[in-house]
Amino acid sequence: MASYLFGSSVDVDIRFEGEDARKHVDTKGEKEKPMSCPVYYDGESVTGTVAVRLRDGKKLVHDGIKVEFVGSIEMFHERGSHQEFLSLSQELAAPGEMRQASTFDYGFKNVEKMFESYQGINVKLRYYIRVTISRRMADVSQTRDIWVYSYRLPPEVNNPIKMEVGIEDALHIEFEYRSAKYHLKDVIVGKIYFLLVRIKIKHTELSIIRRETTGAPPNQYNESETVTKFEIMDGAPVRGETVPIRLFLGGFELTPTFRDVNKKFSVRYYLNLVLVDEENRRYFKQQEITLFRIPEN
């Protein structure tokens, strides 16, 4: 439920049908204000009610009331820039006067929601209900967000990753991961084989990097953040040693991989293997992995 006061004369309530029974996602709205959004899926109908209440006994003269279901992409580095890739509209009331509180039903049936909701460093993809009361002086408008998840079938082909990294006559390792594609609650399983070690390694760590790309050249922005980093080996390995890797993804705030969403942004994930020697020199190898969402039990 969301209730808003326009000036001192109108109070608007936006509700989603059955929202209390839905899973919710906590996120941030305007001015970093926390908000809780009910979760919807591609193809689901979005229905509910809009209540308009008058305050102080004043009448409301308006040029019509409408409700819209909107999907938009907002680019933070382009101030005020946003693109609506989805816009459905229904009229709630024809122009006239309102002298008492009124509640209107709305319903957007079987809505195709092409993309998953996302809030990142430089971009936000959101879906929301927008109610607009048209008035001669100035329209009043309010929104309330939902959160959209998109499920994908597990890939039919999911080959293991096998790679080598080395420095001639000093270091040679092979590492492999069980697969290249993982669902968000999956486990990354792998091994590192030390075939040649002639440098003094202090420790070995593995991290997951999220890379967000927005815009297009020459105005392209890349932001990388470390989702998690943990030490998989402390001390110097010896030739022939094998180090197992087992990383549970369920404990981290991950999204699916997004590639060229509406030609606006991409979000990719990488496994970053780092070896640090006693002089704090870092040797690393990065490998992209694909993440996807499957239905939760």
N, C-alpha and C positions, 0 to 999 in steps of 0.2 A: 504494500500500500504506500502511496506517496501523496502527500497533501501539501498544496502550495498556496500562498496568499499573493494575489496580484494587487498591489497598492493596498487599499483598505476596503475594497468592495467585493472582490470575488475570491472564492476559495475553491480549488480544483483538486479532485482526488482521482488518481489513475490506478486502476487495479487490473491484475491479470487473473483470469479464471483458474482456480486450483493452485495458485502460486505457493501456498503454504506446504503443499505436498511435494513440491519440486525440490530438487537439489539446487543449492545456491552457490554462487561464486562471489567472494569478497574482492572488490576492486576499488579504484579511486575515480571519483567524478571530477567535476569542475573544482578548481582551487584545492585539489588533493583531498577533497572531502570523501571519507569512506562511504561505500554503498554496497548493498548486497543485491545481486541480480539473479533472478530465477533462470535456470538452464532450459534451453529449448534445442531442438534438433532440426536438421534439414527436412523440409516437407511437413513439419508440424504446423497446425493452425495456431495463431496467436489471437486469443479472444479475451474479453474482459468488459469492464465498465468504466465510464468517466462520469464522475459526479461533479456538478457545478453548483456551488452554494453561494448565495448572496449574503453579504454582511451589512449590518447596520440598517437593515430594512430597505436598502436602496435597490432600485430596479437596474437591470443591465440592458442597455440598448446595444445591439450588435449587428454586424453585417454577415453573420453566419458563423457556425462552429464546425470545425472539421477535425478528424483524427487521421494521422498518417502512420504507416509503418515504414521506417527508414533504415537503410544500411549505408554507412558512410565510412570513408577513410580520411583521417585527419593527420596531416603532416606537421609535426611540432616545429620543425626548422623553417617551415614556410608559414609564418604567423597568419592565422585565420584561414589557411588553405584547407579545404576539405571537399571531397568529391562524394556525391551520393550515387552509389551504384544500384540502389534499390529504393523505390519510392511508390508506395501504394496509398491511396487516399479514399476516405469515406466521409460523406457529409453527415454530421450529427444533428444540426439544426439549421433551418433556413433563416434568413435575416428577420429580425423582429425584436421584441422586448421579452425579457425574462423577469418575472416578478416574484418567483419562488424557486427553491432548489429543484434541480432536475437531474436525473440519472439517465445516461445513454449507454446502450449496449454497442459494442463494436466487435467485428470479427474479420480477420484476414485468414482465409481458408487455405490450408495445404501450401504454405508459403515456401518457395524455393529459397534457401539461404545458402548461397554459393560458397561462402567462405566462413571460416571459424573466427570467432571473436579473438582479438589480440590487443594487448596493451604493452608497448615496448618503450624503448628509449626515445625514438624519434617519430613513432607512428602509433596510431590507435585505430583499430577497426571495430566499429560498434554497431549494434542494432538497437533501435529504440522506438517507442511510441511517442509521437508528438501531437499535442492538442493545441490548436490555434483558435483563438476567439478573435474574429476580425472586428475592428472598431474604426470609426471615422478618424479619430485622433491618432491612435497607434494600436497595432495588433498586440495581443498578449499571447505568449506561447510558453508551453512547458513540455518537458520530456521525461521519460522514464525508460531506463535501459533493461534489456534482457541480455543473457550471455548464450552464445551459440557454440555448440560442440559439433564437430563433423567426424563421424566414424568412417574408417576405411577397412576393407577386408585385408587380412594378412597377405603379403606378397607371395605369389606362387614360387618365385625364384628368389632365394636369399643366400647367396654364396658367401663363404667365409672370406675374411680379409687376411692376406698374407703379405708381409712387407719386410724389407731389409733396410738397415741403416748402418752406416759405418764410416770410419775414418781410416784411410789406408795405413796398414801395418800398426794400427793403434786400437781400433775398436770395430767389432763386427757383431751385430745382434740381428736376430730375426724375431718378429713378433706376429702373432696371429690372433684374430678375434673370431668367435664362432660364426658370426654373421655380420652383415653390413646394415641391416634394417631391424629396428626394435620397436615394440610398442611401449607406451609410457610407463608401464609397470613391469617391464621386462628386466632381465639380468644380463649384463654384459660379461661373457666368459671368454677368457683368453689365456695366452701363455707368452712369456718372453724367453728366448733362448740366447744365452751369451756364448758366442762361438769364439770370440777373440777379445781379450781384455788386457790392454797394456797401459791403460791410464787409471789413475786412482779415483774411482767413483765414490762419492760420499753418500749419495742416496738417489733413489729413483722414484719419480712421482707420476701419477696419471691424473689428468684433469679433463673435464668436459667444458668446451668453449661454445658459447652461443654467439653467432655473428648475425647482426641485423644490418641489412643493406636497404637504403631508401633512396628514391630519386633515380635519375639517370645521368650519365656523364654529360657535361663536365660537372654537374651539380649533384654528384652522388656522395652519400654519406655512409660510412661503415663504422659500426660500433660493435666491439667485442666485449664480452663479459665472461668471467669464469663462474660457471654454475657450481662446480665443486672441484676440489683438489685434495688428493690424499696420497700419502706415501705408501708405495707398494714394496719398497726394499730399503733398508737402512744398512749402510756399509758397502764394502766393495764386493762385487760378485766375482766368482772365479770362472775360468773357462769351463764350459760344459754345464754350467748351472742353469736351471729352469725356474722361472718365477711365475706362479699362477696369478691370474687376474679374475676377480669376481666382484662386480659392481652392480648393486641393486638400484635401479632407476626410480623406483616408487617413492623414495624419500625426498625427491627434488622437485622444484617448481619448473617443470618442463612443458613445452608446447610441442605440437607436431612440427615437422619440417614444413615450411611454407616456401614455395618457389614462384617468384614473379606474380604475386597476388595482384590481379587487376592492373598489371604493369606498374605497380607502385612500390612494392617492397618484397623482400625475401628474408626468411629466417632459417639459418642453417646451423647444424651442430657438428662439432669435431671432437674426436678423441686426441688428446695431446700428451704424448709420452715424452718425459723430460728426464735426462740424466745430468746430475750435477757433480762435477769433480771437486777435488780438495782446494782448487784455486777458484771455486765458484763459477767456473765456466759451465755453460749450459748447452747440452746437445739434445735436440728435440726432433720429433717426427710427428706430423699431424695427419689425421685421416678423417675424412668426412663420413658421418653415419646418417642414416635416415630414420626419423622418429615418426610414428603414426599412432592414432588413437583407435582403440577397439572398445566395444561395450564392456562395462564393468559388471562383474557378477553381483 
